[in-house]
Amino acid sequence: MTIPEQYRCNPYEISPSGDPFFADKRNVEYVRKCAESAANEKDVITIHGHDELDKFLETL
């Protein structure tokens, strides 16, 4: 699959590995929107350490 020229960008500017997913501006914009949306959510949980992770996973 080729990326239309107007949507191409340098994937190395976003991904240290140069993942081709990030060579398409549409994908980059989608990831940014999702990250912004998640950052704006009120129910954000921060987990520190293995024990906290285990306790959290038990609640699911």
FIKOLZA-1660 file (N, C-alpha, C; in steps of 0.1 Angstrom, whole numbers, plus 5000, padded with zeros to 4 digits):
% residues 60
   i   px   py   pz ch aa at
   1 5008 4988 5000  A  M  N
   1 5000 5000 5000  A  M CA
   1 5009 5012 5000  A  M  C
   2 5006 5022 4991  A  T  N
   2 5014 5034 4991  A  T CA
   2 5005 5045 4998  A  T  C
   3 5013 5054 5004  A  I  N
   3 5006 5066 5010  A  I CA
   3 5006 5077 5000  A  I  C
   4 4994 5083 4998  A  P  N
   4 4993 5095 4989  A  P CA
   4 5003 5106 4994  A  P  C
   5 5009 5112 4984  A  E  N
   5 5020 5122 4987  A  E CA
   5 5016 5132 4997  A  E  C
   6 5003 5137 4997  A  Q  N
   6 4999 5148 5006  A  Q CA
   6 4999 5143 5021  A  Q  C
   7 4999 5130 5023  A  Y  N
   7 4998 5125 5037  A  Y CA
   7 5012 5119 5042  A  Y  C
   8 5022 5120 5034  A  R  N
   8 5035 5114 5037  A  R CA
   8 5042 5124 5047  A  R  C
   9 5049 5118 5056  A  C  N
   9 5058 5125 5065  A  C CA
   9 5070 5116 5069  A  C  C
  10 5080 5122 5075  A  N  N
  10 5092 5114 5079  A  N CA
  10 5089 5107 5092  A  N  C
  11 5088 5093 5092  A  P  N
  11 5085 5086 5104  A  P CA
  11 5095 5087 5115  A  P  C
  12 5108 5090 5111  A  Y  N
  12 5118 5091 5121  A  Y CA
  12 5117 5104 5130  A  Y  C
  13 5109 5113 5125  A  E  N
  13 5106 5125 5134  A  E CA
  13 5097 5121 5145  A  E  C
  14 5090 5110 5144  A  I  N
  14 5080 5106 5155  A  I CA
  14 5084 5094 5162  A  I  C
  15 5089 5084 5154  A  S  N
  15 5093 5071 5159  A  S CA
  15 5108 5069 5158  A  S  C
  16 5115 5066 5168  A  P  N
  16 5130 5064 5167  A  P CA
  16 5133 5052 5158  A  P  C
  17 5124 5042 5157  A  S  N
  17 5126 5031 5148  A  S CA
  17 5122 5033 5134  A  S  C
  18 5115 5045 5131  A  G  N
  18 5111 5048 5118  A  G CA
  18 5099 5039 5113  A  G  C
  19 5091 5035 5123  A  D  N
  19 5080 5026 5120  A  D CA
  19 5072 5032 5108  A  D  C
  20 5069 5025 5098  A  P  N
  20 5062 5030 5086  A  P CA
  20 5048 5035 5089  A  P  C
  21 5042 5030 5100  A  F  N
  21 5029 5034 5105  A  F CA
  21 5029 5050 5106  A  F  C
  22 5040 5055 5111  A  F  N
  22 5041 5069 5113  A  F CA
  22 5045 5077 5101  A  F  C
  23 5046 5071 5090  A  A  N
  23 5049 5078 5077  A  A CA
  23 5037 5084 5071  A  A  C
  24 5025 5081 5077  A  D  N
  24 5012 5086 5072  A  D CA
  24 5007 5096 5082  A  D  C
  25 5006 5109 5078  A  K  N
  25 5001 5120 5087  A  K CA
  25 4987 5116 5093  A  K  C
  26 4979 5109 5086  A  R  N
  26 4966 5106 5091  A  R CA
  26 4967 5097 5104  A  R  C
  27 4977 5088 5103  A  N  N
  27 4979 5079 5115  A  N CA
  27 4984 5087 5127  A  N  C
  28 4993 5096 5124  A  V  N
  28 4999 5105 5134  A  V CA
  28 4988 5113 5141  A  V  C
  29 4980 5119 5133  A  E  N
  29 4969 5127 5138  A  E CA
  29 4959 5119 5147  A  E  C
  30 4956 5107 5142  A  Y  N
  30 4948 5098 5150  A  Y CA
  30 4954 5095 5164  A  Y  C
  31 4967 5092 5164  A  V  N
  31 4973 5088 5177  A  V CA
  31 4973 5101 5186  A  V  C
  32 4976 5112 5180  A  R  N
  32 4975 5125 5188  A  R CA
  32 4962 5127 5194  A  R  C
  33 4951 5125 5186  A  K  N
  33 4938 5128 5191  A  K CA
  33 4934 5118 5202  A  K  C
  34 4938 5105 5201  A  C  N
  34 4936 5095 5211  A  C CA
  34 4943 5099 5224  A  C  C
  35 4956 5103 5223  A  A  N
  35 4963 5107 5234  A  A CA
  35 4957 5119 5241  A  A  C
  36 4953 5129 5234  A  E  N
  36 4947 5140 5240  A  E CA
  36 4934 5137 5247  A  E  C
  37 4926 5128 5241  A  S  N
  37 4913 5124 5246  A  S CA
  37 4916 5116 5260  A  S  C
  38 4926 5108 5260  A  A  N
  38 4929 5100 5272  A  A CA
  38 4934 5109 5283  A  A  C
  39 4942 5119 5279  A  A  N
  39 4947 5129 5289  A  A CA
  39 4936 5137 5295  A  A  C
  40 4925 5139 5288  A  N  N
  40 4914 5147 5293  A  N CA
  40 4904 5139 5301  A  N  C
  41 4905 5126 5301  A  E  N
  41 4896 5117 5309  A  E CA
  41 4898 5120 5324  A  E  C
  42 4887 5119 5331  A  K  N
  42 4887 5121 5345  A  K CA
  42 4891 5109 5353  A  K  C
  43 4889 5097 5347  A  D  N
  43 4892 5085 5354  A  D CA
  43 4905 5079 5349  A  D  C
  44 4916 5086 5352  A  V  N
  44 4929 5082 5349  A  V CA
  44 4935 5075 5361  A  V  C
  45 4941 5063 5359  A  I  N
  45 4946 5056 5370  A  I CA
  45 4961 5054 5368  A  I  C
  46 4969 5058 5378  A  T  N
  46 4984 5057 5377  A  T CA
  46 4988 5045 5386  A  T  C
  47 4996 5036 5381  A  I  N
  47 5000 5024 5388  A  I CA
  47 5015 5025 5389  A  I  C
  48 5019 5023 5402  A  H  N
  48 5034 5023 5405  A  H CA
  48 5037 5009 5410  A  H  C
  49 5045 5002 5403  A  G  N
  49 5049 4989 5408  A  G CA
  49 5041 4977 5405  A  G  C
  50 5047 4966 5407  A  H  N
  50 5040 4953 5403  A  H CA
  50 5029 4950 5413  A  H  C
  51 5030 4953 5425  A  D  N
  51 5019 4950 5435  A  D CA
  51 5007 4958 5432  A  D  C
  52 5008 4971 5429  A  E  N
  52 4997 4979 5425  A  E CA
  52 4990 4974 5412  A  E  C
  53 4998 4969 5403  A  L  N
  53 4993 4964 5391  A  L CA
  53 4985 4952 5393  A  L  C
  54 4990 4943 5401  A  D  N
  54 4983 4930 5405  A  D CA
  54 4969 4934 5411  A  D  C
  55 4969 4943 5421  A  K  N
  55 4957 4947 5428  A  K CA
  55 4947 4953 5418  A  K  C
  56 4952 4961 5409  A  F  N
  56 4943 4967 5399  A  F CA
  56 4937 4956 5390  A  F  C
  57 4945 4947 5385  A  L  N
  57 4940 4937 5376  A  L CA
  57 4930 4928 5383  A  L  C
  58 4931 4926 5396  A  E  N
  58 4922 4917 5403  A  E CA
  58 4908 4924 5403  A  E  C
  59 4907 4937 5402  A  T  N
  59 4895 4944 5402  A  T CA
  59 4887 4944 5389  A  T  C
  60 4894 4939 5379  A  L  N
  60 4887 4939 5366  A  L CA
  60 4878 4927 5364  A  L  C
% end
